[in-house]
Amino acid sequence: MSAILNKISKSCTRITKLDYKMTSYIRCMSNIPENTVYGGPKPQNPDKRVTLTTLRTKHKKGEPITMVTAYDYPSAVHLDTAGIDIALVGDSASMVVHGHDTTLPITLDEMLVHCRSVARGAKRPLLVGDLAFGTYESSSQQAVDTAVRILKEGGMDAIKLEGGAPSRISAAKHIVEAGIAVMGHVGLTPQAISVLGGFRPQGRNVLSAVKVVETALALQEVGCFSVVLECVPAPVAAAATSVLQIPTIGIGAGPFCSGQVLVYHDLLGMMQHPHHAKVTPKFCKQFAQIGEGINKALSDYKQEVENRSFPGVAYSPYNINPAEVDGFLKELQKMGLDKAATAAAEAAENFEAGKKIQTT
């Protein structure tokens, strides 16, 4: 009997260790259930994880919601540190990361790489992944399949899709019914520039303004948890925000939305190349001039390498004691590598001299 109990005890220990490893792995993902319905991970600290419940609470209290795009691990960490509510892995990566003129060329596989990178870096924000152009328009089934991949393979909490055509509304409805949170997007929808005739503001006449509000209402009706309003006049955004029961996130839509979103590179002032200057939107405030700092740092690096002041003693941390140097020189000479031995001896001498100067 004791032998059997011992085996059971060892088996339980192994299972516990396995469960711990699995829990540790899963915790790195973003889409962890908030409540322990299945006895899984412990309830998450609301101060450390933004969920749809968090957003609904902020919206109910009238507290502004912050959203910023992120495309890689470093930008995700920055958003996480700053306490941003929502990290949007936007298809705008096509322009600001991949250098295209529009958002159309980026593929689902490329978006998934960006999503996974962001999921590893942002532990606090709600993670939303864009459905790339061409990955959800054919049918509602295609839309659901793509959305599932964004969550399962990309580690996102929710998806965002553009437009308010009946097929897009239907796609949003089916995705929500599949158990996936959906953020809508109306106004200027960059994926539709072929129809819109370019990056043009919307809602600037009666019919267009009414369409913005109607589309937002339709997206709410099929279960979207939020709607992005892009490049519409402030009164139109205010009307949509007042009539909706879900948050609106504005971008170039004035101050009357429930929250705001900007592109990471735009708000940091990173885009210094002429290609990016032409696509930096008029509505974007640059909260820093990071691009100028990057350019200066790279220029300084280039100069110090060329004048041989870098790396120098301060940034050459790995030492070899004199006895080892002597032995190394002798071995080089035995190998007939006199030139190498001379170079090593001079380097050792100069390095020691540099260290003395540094300490004085």
N, C-alpha and C positions, 0 to 999 in steps of 0.2 A: 504493500500500500504506500509506504513512504517513497519507494522508488518511483511509483506512478505520479505521486504528488510532486516529486522533484522534477520529473520530466515536464509536467504541466507548468510548473513555476518557470523553468528555463524557457519553455515555449512562449509563455506570456511576456517574459523579459525581451525575447527577440521581437515579438510583435510590437511591444511598447517602443523599442528602439526604432523599428521600422516606421511606426506611426509618427514618431518624433521627427524622423528624417523627412517623411512626406509632408508633415505640417510645416517644417522649416522651408521646404521647397515651395509649397503652396502659398505661404505667407509672402513670398516675394512677388506673387502675382497681385494684380490690382482688384480683380473681381471676386473678392471674398465676401460671403454673405454677412450682413451686418448683425444678424441674430443667429444664435446657435440652435437653429431649428433641428439640425441633424446631429447635435452633440459634437460638432466639429470645433473649429477655432473659437477662442473666447470672444465675447463681444468686443468690438473695436472701440477705442477711445474716440469720441466724436471730435475731439480737438486735434486728432492726428489723421483722420480719414474723412474726406468729404463724400457724402452719399447723396442720393436724390432726396432723402429726408432732410439732410442739411440744407440743401438748396430750397426746398419747399418752406422750411422754417425761416430762412433768411428772407425769402420773398414775402412771406406772410407778415414779417416784422418790418418790411420796407427797407431792409439792409441791402445795399448794392452788391452784386455778384461780380467777381473778377474772373476773366478768362484770358489766357494768352496761348498762342500757338507754341508748340515745342516739336522738335523733329529728331532729337538725339539725346543721349544720356546726359551730356553736360547741361544743355538747356533745360532738361527736365529737373535736374538737381537744383538749378537756379530758381525755377518756379516753385519747387518744393520748399526751399529755404525761405523764399519770400512770402509763403503762405497763400499763394494764388489758389482760388477755389477750383477752377477747371483748367486742365491742360488739354488743348485741342491739337491732336496730330492732324494738321490740315493738309489738304491736297495742294495748298500754297507752297508746300515743299518743292513742287515741280518748278516753281519760279525762283524762290530764294535760296534753295539748296542745289537744285539740279541745273539752274540757269536757263530754263525754257521761258518763252514769252507769255505762256498761258499755263493754266492748271491742267490742261487736257492730256499731255503726254504721260503723266505719271501712271504707273501700273499698280495693280493690287499687290503684287509681290514686293514692289518697292515700298508701298505704304506699310506693308506688314513689317518690313525691316525697321522702318521708322517707329512704328507702334511698339515693337518689342524693346527698342532702345529706350524709349520714353518710359515704358512700364518699369524698366529696371531702375530708373532714376527718380521718378516721382512717386512717393509713397503717400502723400497727403491729398493731392488734388483728385477730383473725379476725372477719369481719363476718357476722352471722347475721340473716336477715330473717324475721319472722313471716308465715305464711300467714293472711290475714285471714279472718274468718268468712264463709262463703258462697262461698269461692273454691276449695275443694278437696273438699267433701263429696259432691258429686253422683256422681263417678266417679274412678277412678284416673287416667284420661286428663286430666280437668279438673285434678287435683292436679299432675300432671306439667307441664301447660301453664302453670299458675300459678307453679310452682317455676322453670321455665325463664325466665319473665319477671322473677322476682325476681333471678336472676343476670344475665341479659342486659341488662335495662333498669335494674335497681336497683344493679348493681355489687356484689352480695353474694357471699360465699364459700360460704354454706350457707343452708339454710332451717330453720325450726322449725315443727312442727305439734303440735296438742294432741290428747290423748285416746288411748284404747286400745281402742276398739270395733274389731271385725274390719275394717270399712271403712277406718278410720284406719290400722290396721296394714298393710293392703293398699296404701293410698296411699303410706305411707312406703317400703314395699318397691319399688313401681314407680318412685318418685322416685330411690331409691338406684340402681336398675338403669339409670336414665336418666343416671347419672354425676353425680348431685348429692348432696352431703353433707347428711344430715338429723339434726337434734337433736329428740329426742322430748320430751314434756311430759306428766307424769301427776300424780295427786293432784287438787288443786283446779285445774280447767281452766276459766278464766273464760268461755270461749266457750260452755260447757255450763251456764250458770247457770239456763237454762230448765228443765233436767232436774234439776239439783242443788238447785234451790229457793233460789238466791242464792249469795253468796260464802261457802261453808261448807267448813271443814277436812275432809279425807278421811283414811281409814285409822284411824278411832277405834274400830272394833270389829274382830273377828276377820276377818269376810268382807271388809270394806273394806280392811283392812291387807294381807291376802293378795292381793287384787286389785291393789293398788299394785305389789307385788313381781312378780306374774305379768305385769302389763302392761309393766313396765320390762324384764323378760326377753324378752318378745315383741318389743319395739322393738329390743332388742339383736340378736335373732335375724334380723331383716330388714335389719340393717346400719346402724342409727343409730350415730353416733359418740359420742353423749352423751345423757343424759336429765335434764331438769329435774324436780325433785321439789318440788311447791308445797303448802304448808300441810298437812303430814302430821306426825305425832308423831315425835320424834327416834329412838325405837327402830325404827320402821318404815323411816325413811330409812337408818338404820345397817344394817338387814338388806338392803335393796336395794343399798346401796353395797358391802357385803361380797360379795354373790353375783354382782354384775355385773363384767364385765371392761372396761367402758367407764366414763368419768367420770360421776358424778352431780353436778348443780348444784342446790344447795338454795336455796329461798326460803321462809322460815318453816318450815324442815324440820330445824332444829337444826344442831349443829356437826359431825356425823359424815359429811357429804357430801364429795365430792372437791373441791368448790368452792362458791362462793356467788354469787348475783346479787341486785341491788336495783335499783329504779327510780331513775333519775338525780334526778328532782325530789324524791322522798321522802328519799333519803339526805342530800341537801343542805339539807333543811328549807326548801324554796322555797314550799311550799303553805300560804299564809296565808289564803286565801279560805275562807269556811265550806263551800263546795261541796267543796273538796279536803280539808278537815279531816275530813269524814265518811268519806272513802274512803282516808285514810292508814292503812295496815295496822298492826296491833298488833306485828307482828314486826320492823318497820323501826326501826333505830337511826338517828337523825338525827346525822350526823357534823359538821354545821354548821348555822347558822341563817341561811342565805343570804337567805331570804325577808325577814327583819327588816332585813338590810342593804339589800336592794333597796327596801323600803318607805321607809326613812330617806333613801336617796339621792334617790328621787323626790320626797319631801316637801321636802328641802333644795333641790332644783332648782326646784320650784314656788315656794318662798319667795323664792329669789334672783331669779327672773324677775319676780315680783310687786313686789319692792322695788327692782328695777332694778340690783342689784349684779352680776348676770350678764347679758351676758358681760363688760362692762367692758374696760379697756385690755388686760389680760393675755390675753384670749381674742378679741381683734379684731386679728389679726396683719397685715392687709393695709393697707399705707400708700400715701399719695399725697403727693408733695412739695408744699410751699407754692406753688411757681410753677404747678404743674398745678391746684391748688385755685383760685388766682386766675383762671386761664384758664377753668376750669369755671364759676366764679361769673359771669364776664362773659358767657359763652355763655347761661347761664340767664336773665340779665337781658335779653339781646337777644331771647330767645324770649318775653319778657313774663312769666317765671316768677319774679317777685321773691320770692314767699313761699318757693319752693324754694331760691333763692339764699341767703336769710336763714337757713333751716334748715341748709343745708350749711356756711355760714360759722360758725354757732354750734357745730355739731358738730365742725368742725375745730379751733376754739379750745378747746373743752372736752376734746377728745381729746389735744391737745398738752399741756394743763395736767395731765391725768391721767398722761401719760407722764412728765412731770417729777416728779410726786409719787412715781411708782413707782420712779424711779431714785434718789431721795434716801433 
